[in-house]
Structures are given as C-alpha cells and as structure tokens.
C-alpha cells in the first residue's frame, strides 16, 4: 500500500499548503477568488504545528523509496502523471469552497454579461453513466469554464429527470419503492459526475420527483386548465396490458412496448389532452429565428406538418344508388386531382365506418379493425409496408363528376390525422397506386408534365398540366390549367356549391397527457361524485403529493395503480365540501422536463415558479438575466418531442407573463452518439469453416463468430484474420447496450487514465456533432499528451518515480519564437472553443507542447497562459500546475489569455528561388528582406549554392516576399572535331 502524503488535508478543504521552492520554511496560504468570488465560502483554517506534522506537509506525491514495495514502484512508474492524487484533491477543494456556485441576484454583478449553458438533464437509471453521457457534459463544461474566465456570470446547473416507467417497473419486480431506487440512482450519478470534474453549481440541483419541484409542474397544469388548453377526450390510445399503462407512439416499436417488448393494442380511453395544436402556427413561425441545427428545425416543421388545401364532402350512397344524409369529409392538399379520385379510404377507427358497411362485409371489416388495433401508427404508415385493406360494400358520390366510387377501409390511413378519411388518386399517389394495383381498382390520369407525357405506368405525384378534368353535370372545367390554378378553382367551386371549404391542416396532434402509472406527478383536479364535474384543486393546496403505496402492480382493468390508494382518492372538494374523487392518472415523464431550465434560475423559491427579477432582472445591453438558455446540449433523440413540448409550455408561460422571452433555448447543439468499440465478426459455413465476408451474398445463411481484436489485422480498407488473410471480416460498431456487452463504464476509464484523460479523449475523438466509435487504445494518445504536458512543466520524475513539488519554469523573458508559438496557440484554442470545435483546439495544444520540448528554458510567462488554455479541458491538472506555479487562488476565475495580434504576424516568409526559370529550392527570409540579402542567402544555401557557385549572373528578378529568379549566362560550348 502506497502512503500518499497530501498537499491538502483529507478533511473539508479550506486551505492549501504552498511550498516555496527556494526556502526550507513552509507556509499556509488560503484560496480566495480574485475576480468573481462565489460568496459565503467556509472560513479559512490555519494549521498548528501539530496539525502540520499530522497531515504530513511534504511534496505532493514525494514518497521515500524505502516505504514502497517493488510492486508498488512499478504501479507508480507506469502512470504518465499522478492523476490519482491530483483529481480527488481538487474535486474536494471545489466542493468545499463551492467554487462554481452562481451568486444569487442580490450578490450578482449585473454589469457583466451572462452565459446560461445547460445539458439535457439525465434520467438517473440503475445502470449509471456510460461513456456516452460525458460527451455533451464535457462540451458544456468547457464552455462554462471558458466563459467564467472571460468574465461572464455563468449558470451551469445539473438535475434529474427522475419520474418514469423504469423505476416503477423495478418496484413491481422487486418491491422496492420507486423513491428509494431513484434516490440511490441519483446518488450514484452525482458521484460519477463529480468524479469527472464538471463545474456544475450543485447548490441549484433539482429533481422532478421532489414535491417542492412538482408543485410548480402542477401549477402550470392548472394554468393550462384555466386557459382551456387542458381537456378530457375519448381517444384511441396505445394500451399495453402487461405494463398496465397507455404508451406514447414513440414508446411503441413494431407493435410492442419499447420497454419489455410487451404486446400493445389500440383502444379508446378517456384521457387528459393538452391543446398544443392551438400553438401550431407560433411553434412553426418562431423556428426561423432560432440558432438551431437546420435538421432539427426541419424535423419540427415536419412534425407540425402544416399544409393548405380543402375539405371536400363525398355523399354516401344507399344500396339503390341514391344520396343519403351521410357525408364523408376528406382533407386534400391536391384539389387539382379531384377528377382522378377512384375510391375513398376510411381509417379503421373512423366514427362513420360501422354505419357505411354493408351486411355482407360486416364480419370482414370487424376482423380487419381488430388486427389494425394491434399496430402502432408508425407500423401502419410505413412506406415500405405492403398495403392492406377491405371493401366496405358501400359507395360514395364524387361531387365534381357524379361518379359512384367504392369506400374501402385501410390501416395506412390514420383516424388521428386530418378527418380520418382520404380521397384516393392512384395515378398521382404512390400508396394509393400500390393499393389500387393490389385490389384491381381503376386508375385515372388527370395531371401530366412535359417530361413524362406518355409514361402512364408509374404514379406521378408532381404538379403539371391538368387533363381529363371537366364535367358538364357540375359545370367545373379545369383542363389545361397548371396544378396551382386548378386547385384554387376547385376550392372556389366546392365553397360556392356547399361541397366543402378551404382548410389549413396540421399533422400535429394534441398532446396525450396522462399515464396509468404511480411514479409520476399527480394531476391536481377532483371529480364531483354527484355529476362528475372537473374541479381544479386550489393553488394554495399545492403540491398534491403522491400517497404512499406498497403495491405498484397494474390493476389490469385500465384503472391506474393510484386507484388502490382508496383513502387518498376519496376526498371533498374544497370550496363546496362536496364528496369527490381525485384523478388517478399521473402526468407523463415529459411534464417535469418541460420547464426545468426555468427552475434552475430560482430553485429554492416556494412562492413563485421563478422570480421575475431572476428570469429577467433588467436589460444589460442586449442581455437578460437569466433567460433564455444560451446553449442547450443534448441528444438528437429529443429533437422533436421534448423540444416541442418545452417550447409549447414556454409560450403559454409567456402569454400569462411568467417569462419574458418567446423561446426557451437560443442555441441547441446535438452531440453525436458514441458507438461501442468495433466488433469483428467472421462468417462460418455449416461445416464450421471460415468463409470470407466478401464472398457471402446473404449473411443470414451463415453463422457469425466474434473474433478478438488481437487476432485481426488490417489489409487495405478491410479487416482480415491474422492467421488467414484471405478471410475478410465484418467490422461494425454498434450503439452501446448491455445486451451487446459493449458498454464502457467511465469509472473504469477514470481509474486507469484519470478524468482529465477521459474528458480530453471524448473531445478529441472528432467533431462534437458527429457520431464516433469508442476505442480504448485511442485514449492512450491523449493520456500521453497530458503526461508530456505535466513533465514539461513539473520536470522529470525523481529516482523513485514520484515528482517533487516544484516546476521547471524560470523567471526569464521569453524569446520572440516562444511568444509567437504561445499566441498562435491562444488564438487557435480560443477560436475553436467559441466554435465548439474542441478536437482541433486540443490539436493546437499538442502542437505547442511538441514545440516547447525543443526549448532549453521554459519562461513562466509562457507556461502560465498555456496552463490557463488547458484548464477548460483538463481542469484537475491545470489547477495543480497553477498552484505549483506559485498561485494562491483557483484558476477558475483567472482571465482567459488573449492573443496579441503583434505575435500572430509572420515576420518571415518562405521564398521560392528559381534558376533560369526552374524552381530549385526555397529560403527563409524576413518580410523586409532586400534583393541583395535574398541573393546572399540563396548563395549560402546548401542546395542552391551548387547551381550558383562559379557561375556568372546575367540578371536577377526579385518580387519581395514572392520570388527570386536568377538568370545565369549561358556557358559557351567548344566543339572539338576528331
């Protein structure tokens, strides 16, 4: 066991021992924040002589060789630098001194600009962090540390999106209360995050499961209710009997629940809905002003799905072909194709369906409805899926030409979109065309274009010239018109004749806002026993807390688990005293994550969701405190729903005066995912013989066997077996998952290489927004770079493998070359952090260290700025080096170095030298170099001198900084006859 003698005492750290290089006398100095001190730090503690002796104030990790076993010495030697001592020490210091605490509004210096940088807060799962999590967290931490050092007031908080199904499922399986599981998981996540040195303000930590927090989630629900934006409706939902809950569409994959793979069916239920559709236009229009990736904005536009067209009525015909009073309303974005309609399609859940089915088709339609109810919306609308449907046995009349057209039922039409019915134009829609071919339904061409006037085999979905579109019966003739003109004329006709109207439609559906779960926010309403009237509970009674339950298992009837808390459900309505019952559904997990960014501004407020002064104290230049979030980083999987729901709630809060900005997130960045390490698979035939992957047509016909990396070698662009290079392998990286066994635990990486190495590697792997493949051997490179940086400044290790407490930096003036190298590095690192190109910022620092190793002396005025450049990336090492360089304050608030333009200009240029018009070499010259000096340098150059020595120069052509061309006299050649 190695005895570490700490520079800091192993108790809450309030002071640090500082070793002066040139004196045997030792002293204690106290850390204080020179520039922007987070207030209310613990009082400094001085150490008595006895304490000093007890704590063993000696060099940081300088241990006598006699006390170390041979085995331990080996362990010390293999480390590039003593991260195992440095990192815990500085994490304790930051914790004890609350170094990254954001001051409250009464303490904050509002003359400074603000920077609110936020991570999408995690769901604290039982598995803890994997190496994918720190990718985004490291990026935001670099930005937070950088902006602090640039003099910004920084808000960089962390919390937990802790309600949700996994904890409840675990409770059902083990009997452990979800609250206990959640607290345990949060504790683990927090420990892991602190071990990575993230500069979160832990004083602002929140969890969506705390009553003090969800009080305000419930308060927002009551405001939605007041504004008519929360209502109940009978809607078809994804019901999972095994989980006993309604699932959102995104929680259903291929007809089964994403979690557990349980069958899911569609069934109508009375549910809470939020009227997000009322905000569709605002959600769409306000996207234009956001600094978000265009791909996310496009995904949101597609999800909202605004389209302009017409609703047209098709009259249902009786058995003898007469008009009835039943009308099927369809929505179409292509009214110009109405003469090409050859059938209608109703969704299986359409309300009119059963009344338009003939007796002979009744059983077939019922059976089809049952099968469709077991499919998710995604499955039903998948383009690649073969279309299916059944004929209803009835017909409807096309209003523009009077034709009777069959009514079909098909699951590729959704009851939740448009009117739940479509007019099918198989000549001009791919899905309709496939369906018509399969069921032998007529196809009428009504639009053509110059490029494909004679191609009537494939559907044409584009616009063009309208053909075959006139009727003497209706008086409508749109032949010869372009599609847009024809559409306008059809809309005018249907409105004039009472057969329909102009309509703007949206794909966006109202938000299903209820789950049949225990572990979620209770919905703050009661239902009166006598008439079922919905009454909101008074705001003064919030939070409505969850009752304690021992049994979380689904009831199986659709009644949520909360219905088991009988004494909690039975209550009285406050104002009237009437008997009533509480709502037993809970809110979905999305609820708490819709507004958490606001609570971080004012996490302890018991009387307001957020104090108006903190959300927007006043305008400082163009800067509000603290709204909006300046940079929001998270995974692309939240590109639509979470961001859309947050924007919706924010706009509601804006309308009622709670927030001052129309949008919550100014800039959104999606970090790429980190894939597991590349896995190599070999194909084997039925006899167990290896088969080269390039000769395999159908992979499913061969057994695949995983090959260890040490048995693989690269051949060209492929990977092959070392022992048999003719066998090409399949090399593939997969998303990390427990089932694949490719999850990398960051704790293991930190233990072996240190947190700074993990942080640096995740940034160095490639551009932040790209997906990347984890490679454990790749971390060795950045680990060596940190080791080289450490030894560059601290010096070589002592004979026993440990380091003294000094640095090799000298108090001497730097050379011009050193200043140029430093300021080029400062400029590059600054630019790359600002542009979130962290990988190239690291490259610039690596380049600097390589150059610095060539210098005989290392001036302190060069080392210190470099340590500050390194600090956002590798904060533990940087803090340690800063301390060893003689500073008594943390570097967290030191000014970030600024590049001096004077040192960025190149005073030398590479000058090409031509001899008789042919380039023979180059020379390095000062920008101000004269022609004579340039020629002298060329004459002295080893390579060029052989062309010039002893030759007569006819003339010289010199363009300063561009070229030197030396024209030589031609040598006369004597011809000797033999």
N, C-alpha and C positions, 0 to 999 in steps of 0.2 A: 504494500500500500504506500503510495507516494504522499507524504505530508505536504500540502500546499500551504505556503505562508502568504496570506492575502495582503494585498496592498490596502484593502479596505477591511474593516472588521466584519465578522459574519453575524451582524445584527442589523436592524434597520439603519441604513447608511445615511448619516447626516454630515459626515466629514470624510475627507480623504487625506491620507498621508502623502506628502510630496517630498521626494528625495532630491536634494540639490547635488549636482554632480561633483562639485569641487570641494565639498566640505563633509567632514565626518558628522558634524552636528545635524540633527534632524528636526523637522518642524511639522506641525499640523496646519493645513490650510483648509478653508471652507469654500464649498462651491456656492456661488450665487450667480443668478442670470444677469449678465451685464446689461443686455439690451432690452429684453422684454420679459421681465421676471414673472412667471406664474406666481401669484401671491400665496400667502399662508403656508409657506414651507415650514417643515419642522425646524425647531431651533437648533443651531449648531451645537455640537457636543465636543468639548475638548477632552483629551485623554491624559490621565495621570500617568506617572512613570510606571506604576504597577500595571495599568491598562496597556501601556505600550509594550511592556515586556510580555504580558499575556497574549496580546494579539500578534506578537512577533513581527514588528515592523521591519521588514527587510525587503530586499529586491523582490519584485512581483512574483517571480517563479524561480528564484535562485535558490536551489536546494543543494546542500552538500552532497557530494558524490558518495560519501560513506553511507548515507542513510538510504540510498536507492539500491535495490537489488538489480542484478544484471538484466533480469527480465523486464523490470520497470524501466531501466535505462533505454532499452530497445523501444518501448512504447513511446517514450518522450522523443526519441530521435526520429521516429517516423512521422511525427506531426510537423507540418510545414511551419506552424507557429502556435503559440499556446492559447488557442481559442477556447479550450475547455476551462480556462481560468478567467479569461477576459470577458466572455459573454455573460456568464452568471453574475459577475461583479457589476457590470454596467446595467444589466436588467434590474438588479436590486437597487442600484442608485437611482435610476429613472423612476422606479416605483415609489421609493421612499421620499424622493423630492418632488414627486408629481410634476416632473419636468415638462410634460406635454399637455398639462392642464390648460384649457382655453379659459381665459378670465371671464367672469360674469359681466353683465352690461354696466354695472356701477364701477367696474375696475378697468374696463377695456379702453384702450387708446383709440378713439374713433377717428383720429387724424390719419390712421393707417388704412390701407386697402384691406379688404377681407378676401379669404380664399376658403370656400367650403368644398372639401373633397370627400367623397363618400363611396363606400363599397356597398354593393347589394348585400344586405346582411344575411348571414347564412342560417339555414335550418340546422340546429345542433343535433345531428344524427348520432347514433350509438357508435358508429364506425370512427368518429373523429375526423380530423383533417387528412386529406391525401395531398400529394404534391401539386395537384391542380389548383387547390384553393389559394395557395400563397402567390400565384401568378398575378392576379389582379391586386391582391393586398400589397404586394411589394411595389407594384407600379404606383398605387395611390400613396404609399408611404414615401417613396422617393419624391413625388410631387409635394407632399405635405412638408417634408423636411427642407426641401429646396425653397419653398415659398416662405417658410418661417425665417430662413436665413436671408431671404430677400426683403425682410421687414414686413411681411403680411401678417395680419391676425389670421390664424389658421384654425378651422374647425374640422377635426378629423376623428369622428367617433366610431364606435362599434356597438352592436347589439345583436339580438337574437329573434329570428322569426320562428317562434317556438311552438305555436299551436300546430296541429296537423295530425294526419292519419297514422304515420309510423309509430308515434308514441302510444297512441290508442290501441293499435294492433298488438304492440308489445305488452300493453296492460292486459289485453284479452288473453294473450298466450301465457303470461307469467303471473298475472295477478298483482303486478307492481303498479302502483298509482302513476298515471302519466306525469304528474307533477314531480315525483321523486326521480323518475327517469330523465325528465327534462333538466332538472337542476344538476343532476350528475353529468349529463352530456355537456351542459353549458360550462361547468367547471373544467371539464377536460379540454373543450375547445379554447377556453380562455387561457389555460396553462400553455397549450400549444402555440397560440398566437403570441403570448408574451415571450415564449422561448425563441421567437423569430425576430424580436426586437422592433415590432411595429410601434409607431409613435401615436397610438390611439389615446384619446382622452378618456381614461377608464372611469372618471367621475361622472360621465354622461351615459354610461352603459344602461341600456333598456332591454326589456324582454316583453314581447307581445302578450305573454301569459300572466303578467303581473296586473292585479286589479287596478292599481294606480295608472297603468297604461291603458288597459282596455275600457276603463271608464270613459275615455275620450273617443275610442272607437265606437262605443255605444252612443255617445253624444252626437257623433257625426251621423249615425244611422237615424237618430231622432230628427235631425235637421233635414235629412233626405225625405223622411216621412212627412214632415211639415210642408215641404215644397211639392209633395205629390210625386216624388221621384222613387219612392219605395211603395210597392203594392203587392198584393197576392193574386196569383192567377193559376188556373189549371193548365199545366204544360206537360208535354211528353218529356220524360227525363230518362237519363241512363241509370237504371236501378240495378244495383249489384246485390242479390240476395245474400251471398256469402259474407260480404263486408257490411251488409245491412245499411247501406247509405246510397245516396244519389251521388253520381260522379260527374264531373265536368267532362266535356268532349275530349279535352286533352289528356284526361286520365284513363281513357278507353283506347286500347290498341288492338286492332283485329278482333273486335267483339268481346274482348276480355279486359278485366281491370289491369292497369299498368302494374299495380302492386298486387302480387299474389297470383295473377293470371286467372281470376275467377270469372265465370260467365256473367255477361251484362245484358239486360233486356231493356226495351223502351216501354215505359208505362206512364199514363197520365197521373200527375200528383198535384196537389195544391202547394204552391211554393212561393217564397218571397222572391220578388224580382226587383232589380234596380233599373230605372229608365235611362240607361246610358245612351239610347237612341236619340233622346232629346238633345244631346250634345254632339251628335254626329258631325254636323257642319263645322262647329267650332273645333272639334278634335282634328278635323281634316285641314281646315284653313290655317290653324296655328302651327302646323308641322313645318310650314315653309320657313319660319323664322328661327328654327332650332338648328344648333350646331351638332347634328346627329349624323351617323353614317347614313348615306342615301339608301342603303339596302334596308335599314330598319324603318326609315320613313316610308319606303315603298311597301314593306310588309304591313305597316299600319294602314296605309291607304287601301291596300287590297282587302284587309280585314274589315275595314269600314265599308268598302265596296260601293261607293256612290255611283249610281247610274241614272240616266234620264231616259224616259220612254213613255209608254202609255199602258193604262189598264183597259182591257177590252173585254166586253161581255159576250159570251157564247151561250145561246139559249139551248137548254136540254130538250130533246125531242121525246115525245111519247112513243109508245110501241107502234102506233099507226103513222108516225112521222109528223105529228102536229107539235107546234110550240107549246111548252109548258111554262109555268111561272118560275121554274128553277133556272138560275143563271150561274154559269161557271165563269168566274173572273180570272183572267190571266194577266200577268205583267210581262211586257216585252220591251226590250231595248231596240228591237228591229221591226218597227211597224211597217217598214217598206216591204217586208217579206210576207205580209198577211195573206196574199193570194196564194202563197205556197204552202199554207197550212193543210196537212192531210190527216192529222189526228190530234187529239188532246191527251195530255197525261196528267193524272191526279196522283199526288203523293199518297202512300198507303194510309196515312193518318189524317187525310183531308176530311173535314166535317161533313161534306156533302156525299162522300163516297157511298155509304150504305144506301142512300136514297136514290142513287142513279144506277145501281147494279140490278141486272135482270135476274129473275128467279133461277134460271138455268146456270148462271155464273156465280151465284151467291157463295156456294161452298168453296169454289176455287179461289175467289177473291179473299174470303176469310182466312184460308190456309196461307195465301201469299202474304197477307197482313201480318200473320203470326211469325212467319220466317223473317220478314223485314224488321220486326220489332227487336230482333236479337242482334241487329247490325248497328254499328256506330255510323254517325254521319259521314265520317271520313271514308269508311269502307264503301258506303253506298254511292259516294260521289267520285270515287277513284276513277281516273280516266282510263286506266289500263284494264279495269274490270269488265268482264263480259256483261252486257246489259241484260236484264230480265224483266218480265212484266206479264200481266194477264189482261185480256179484254173484259171490259165491264158488262158487255152485252147491250150497251146503250150508245146513242149518238147525240151530237150537238150540231147546231147550225152555225156555219161561218157567216158572220154578219155582212161581209163585203161582197160575197158572191152567192149566198144562199145554199151552198153545198152542205149536205149532211156528212159529218166526219165522225169516225169512231172515237169513243172515250176509252182510254187504256189506263191501267194502274201500273206504276213502275217505281222502284225504290231509288232510282237515280234522281228523282225529284223529291225535295225535302219539304215537309209541312211547315218548317220554320223559316223558309226563305220565300220572299215575295208573297204570293197568295196561296202557295202550295199546289199550284196548277200551272202548266205551261202549254202554249200552242206549239206544236212540233212542226218544224220546217225541215224535213230530212235532206232537201237539196242544199241547204245552207247552214247546217249544224252537224258537227262530227258525231256527237252522241245520238242525235235524232236519226242520222243516216244509218249508223250501225243497227239501231233498233228497228228501223223500217226494213232494212235488208233481211234481218233475222226473222221478222214476222210478216214479210211479204206485203208491206203497206206501200201504197203509191207514193211516187216522188215527183213533185212538180217544180221545175226550174223557173225562178222569177227574177233572178239577178245574174248579170253576166259582166265580164270585163274584157277589155281588148286582148289581154294576154291569153285568155282561156275561153274564147267564144265558142269553140267546138268541143270542149272537154266536159262531157256530162257524166263521166264515170265516178268522179270523186266529188265530195261536197265542197262548195265554195263559200267560205264564211266571210269574205271581204265585202267591201262596198263596190258599187259599179253602176251600170245602167239597168233600169228595171224593165223586164219583159213579161209577157203573159199575165198582165195585171190590170184588167179592166172588166167592168160588169155593167150591162145595160140595166139590170134589175136595180142595183144600188145607185147607179149613176156615177160611180167612182172610177176614174181612169188615171193611172199613174205611169202608164207605159212611156218609155223614153226619158223619164226623169232620172237624175242621179239619186242615189240612195237617200241622202240627207233631205233633198227637196221632197222626195216621195214620202218619207217618214213624216215630215211636217204636214203634208197634205192629208195623210191618213189620220193623224191626230186631230186635225181640224174637222175632218169628216165624222169621226166617232164622237167628238164632243157635240157637233151640230145635230147629229141624229140620235143622241142619247144612248149610244152603244159603248161609251167609255169616256175616259178623260186622260189628260196629260198627267204624268206622275214621275216624281223623283223617288228612287228606291235605294235601300241600303242593304248590304249583306249583314251588317252589324245587327245582332240580336240583343235584346235586353239581357242584363246580367243575372243569371240564376244565382240567388244569394242565400241559399240555405243548404245545410248538410245535416244528415241524420247521424250526428256524432255527439259524443260527450265533450271531447277535448277541443273546444272552440269557444268563442265569445258568445254568451247568452244574448238573445235578441230581446231588447228592452220593451216588450209590449205584453199586454194581457188581453184575453178574450172574455167578455162578459158571459156568464153562464146562461142568462135568460135569452139573449138574442145573438150571441157570437160576435158582437161589435168589437172591433180592434181599438184598444185604448193604450196610448203610449204611457210608460211609467214616468213620473215627474223627474226632471233633470236632477233635482235635489236628492233623489234616491239612488243615483248612480254612484259607484258601479253596482250593477246587478251581478253578484258573484255566482260562480258555479257551486252547486251543492256538492258535498262530499258523497261519493258513490263507491261501493265496493264491487259492484257488478257492471262491467262496461260492455258486456256482450250484446250484439244486436238483438232486438226483440223478435225479428223475423217477420213482423207484421207491417213494417214500414214506420211504426212508431219509434222515435229516436230513443236512445238509452236514457235521456233525461226524464222520460215519462215514468221511469222507475222511482224517481225521487218524488213520491206522491205528496209528502208534506210540503215540498218546495213548489210543486206545480199548483196545488190548491192554495189560493190566496184571495185577497179582496182588493178591489180597485180603489185607489187612494182617495179620490175626491168624492165618490158616491158611496163607498163602503159596500158595493155590491159584490156578491161572490163571483169569482173569476178564476181563470186558469192561465198559467204562464205559457208562453211559447216554448216548445221543447226542441225545436230545431236550433242549431247554432250557426254562427256565421262561418263562411268558408275561410281557408287559410289566407286567401288574398287580402282579407279585410285589414288585418293588422299591418300588412306591408304597404298599404296604400298611402299612408301618411306619416310613417315613422321618421322620415327625414325632417319633418317639422318639429317633432318632439325632441330631437337631439338639440334643437336650438334652446329649449327650455324644459329640460327633463324632470325637474322637481316641482313644477307648478301644479298646485292642487285646485286652483280656481279657474284656470284657463287652459285650453288646448296648447296655445303658445301665446306668450305675452307679445302684444303688437309691437312694443318697443324693441324686442329681441329679433322678431321676424323682420322688422323694417324700422329701425330706430329713427333714421332720417337719411336723407341722401347726402353722401360724401362724394362729391364729384358725380360719377355715374354709379356709385357703389352703395348697395343696400346692405343692411345687417339683418339677418344672415341670408335672406332669400335673394335669388334662387340658389340651388346647389350648382356650384361652378363646374365640377367634373364628377360624373357618376359612372362608375366602372362595374361591369358585371357580365354575365354570360349571355350569349345571343339567344339562348332558350327562353329568356324573359323579354325578348324584343317586342312581342305583341301584347300579351295579356297583362302582365304586371305593369308595364309602362303605360298601357292604355287605361287601365283601371286607376292608376295613380293620377294620371292627367285628368280623368273624369272627376274624381273626388276633389282635386285641387281647384278645378274650375267652379265646382259647387261652393267650396270654401271661399273662393274669390268673390263669387256673387253675393255671399252673405257677409263679406267684409272681414273674414278671419285672416286672409292672406292678401298680400299687396301685388303679387305677380300673377300673370295669366298662366304661366307654365312653371312646373316644379324644377325641371332639370335643364340647365343651359346647354351643357355638353355631355353627351353619352358616348362612352367607349366600350366596345365589346372586346374583351380579351379572347384570344383563341383558346381552344382546349389543348391540354397536354395529353397526348396519347401514351399508352404503355410502351415499354421497350419493344423493339422489333422482335417478332417471334418467327422462327424459321421452321417451315413445315416441308416434309418430304412425302411424296406420293409413293404408295406401295400397291402392287397388284395383288391378286387373290392368293398367289403363292408366297407373298411376303417379300418379293424382290422390289428394290427401289426402281422407280420409273421417273425419268426426267420430266419436270413440270411443263417444259415447252412442247412435249410430245403428247400431252394429255388434253383431249378435247373436252370431255365432261368430267369435272372434278369429282362429282358425286359418285362416280363409278369406282373411285379409288379410295383406299383407306389413307388417312393422313397421320403422320407421326411427327411429333415435335423433336427438333434436333437442337442440342445445346450449342450455344454460340461458339464455344471453343472448337467445335467440330466443323465450323463453317468458314469458308474463305470467299473473298470477292473475286469475280472473274469478269472483267469488263464492267457492264452495268448490272450484272446478275450476281446472285449468290449461289455457290455450289458446295458440295461435300468436299472437305479437305482430302479425304481418302479416295474419293472417286469424282474428280472434277466434271465428268460427263453428266452427273446427276444435278440438274438445276433445281433449286428450291423455291418455294413460295415464301417471300419475305413480306410480312404485313404487320403494321402497328394498329392496335385496337384501342378503343376507349377503355380507360381503366375501370375494371369491375371485379368484385370479389369472385364472381363465377369464373372469370378467366384467370384469376390468380396473378394479375399483373398490376395490382395496386401497390404504389410505393408510399410507405409511411414517412412523412417528413421527420419524425422523431429519430428514425434510424439514420437519415442523412445528416441531421444536426449532430448526432452523437459521433459520427465518423469524420465529418468535414467541417462542422460548425455552421451556425445560422447564416453568417455573412456569405459563406460559400454557396449555400442554397439560394439565398436572395440573388446573388450575383449570377449564378448559373441560370435561374429562371428568366432573368432579364437578357442574358447573353445568348439564349437558345435561338432567338430570331425575333422578328418584329412582333410587338405586343399583340397585334390583332390577328396574327396568323396562328393556325394550329401547328403544334410542334410535337416531335417524338422524344420522349424521355430516354436518356442514355446515361446510365450511372457512370460509365467511364468518361463521359463528357464533362462531368463535374470536376474531374481531376485537373483540367486545364485552368479553370478559374481559381481553384484551391491553390495551385502552384503560383498563380499570379498574386494572390493575397500573401502567400508565403514570401515571395520575392519582394513585394512592397514592404512587408514587415522587416525583412532583413536589410533592405536598402536603407531604412531609417533607423532601426534599432542596432543594426550591426550583426555580425556573425554570432552564433551561439557559443557559450562557454564550453570548456572541455567536457563537461558532464551533460551537454545537450540542452541546458537551460539558458536563459537570457538575463543579462543584468538589467538594471532599471534606467539605463542611460540611452541616449540616442547618439548617432554619429554626426548629427547636424552641427555646423560650425557658424559662428557669428562673423561671417565674412561677406563682402559684397559679391553678388552673383555676376557672372560673365554675361555678355550680350547673348551668346548662344543659349545659355541657361534660361535667360528671361524670354527669349523667343520660343523656346520649347514649352515653357510653362504657359505662356499666354496663348499659344496655339491650342494647347490642351484645354485651357479655361474656356476659350471661345467655342470649341467643339462640344465639350461636355454641357455647357450652358444651352447651346442651340438644340442639342439632342434631347435634353430633359424637357425643354419647352415643347418640343415636337413629339414627345413620348417615343422617341427612337432610342430606347435605353441601350440596346445592344451595341450601337455604334458609339455611344458615349463611353462604354466600357472599353471598346477597342482603342479609343483615343488615350485612355489612361494606361492601357497596356503598352502602347507605343511610347508614352512618356517614360514609363519605368524602364523600358529597354534602353532608351537614350541615356537616362540618368545613371545607369550602371556603368557607363563609359567615362563618367566624370571622376576626377580624382577627389574633389571635395564637394560636399552637399550643403550649400548655404541654407540656413534656417529660413530665410525669406523666400526660398523656393519650396522647401519642404512643407511649410505650414499651409500655403494655399492649396497644394496638392492634397494634403490630408482633408481639408475642407471640401474639395471636389469629390473625394472618395466617400465622404460621410453619409450622403443620402443613400448610397448603395450598400456600404458596409459600415454601419454606424458603430458597432461594438469596437472594431479595430480602430476606427478613426478616433473615437473618444479616448481610447487607451493611448494612442500615439500623441494626441493633443495634450493629454495630461503629462506624458513623458517629455514633451517639448517645453514644459515649464509653465503650463497654464493652470489657473486655479478656478476656472469656470468651465461648465459644459460647453461644447461647441454648438449645441443645438440652436442657439440664437446668435452665433457669430455671423457677421456679414458674409454672404457668398462672394467668392472672388469675382472681380470684373476684369475682362480682358482689356488691356491697354492697346489701342489701335497702333500706337507707335512701334510696338513689338510684333505686330502682325504683318507689317510690310516686309517683303523680301528685299534686302539690300543687295543681294547677289542674284545673278541670272546665269542660266546655262546658255552659252553662246556657241552655236554651230560654226565650225571652221571648214571652209571649202578650199581645196587646192585645184586650181584650173577648173572650177565649176563642179567638182565632185566632193561631197562631204566626206572628210577623212577623220573627223573626231569632234569633240566638244571641249570647252574650257569653262571654268567658273570665274566670272568677272563681277566687279562691283557695277551697279546700275550706271554710275557716273564714269565708268572706265573710258579712257581716250583710245583712239585708234592705235597710237604708238604703244600704249601699255598692253592693249589686247594682242598686238603682234608679238611683243616681247614674251607674254605668257604662252602664246602658241609655240614660239620658238623653243621655249623651255620644256614644253610638254613632251613626255617620253614618246608618245605615239606619233605626234605631229612633227617632231623635230627631224625624223628620218626623211620626210618629204621636203624639208626646208634647208637642211644643212648643206652648205656649199652651193646652193642654187641662187641664181640671180632673179630678184623680184622685178617683174615688169611693171605691175601696178597692184594696188590694194583697194578693195571696195569694202567699206565699213558702214553698216547701219547699226547705230548704237542700240545695244540690247537685243538685236535681231540676228545679225550675221557678220562674219568676216570672211571675205573671199580673196585669196591670194593668187594672182595670176603670175606664173613664172615664165621667164624667157625660154623659148624652145631651144634645146641643145642641137647644134649643127652636127650632122652625121657624115663622116667621110666614107666614101665608097672606095674600097681598095680592090682593083682588078687583079685576078690571079693568072 
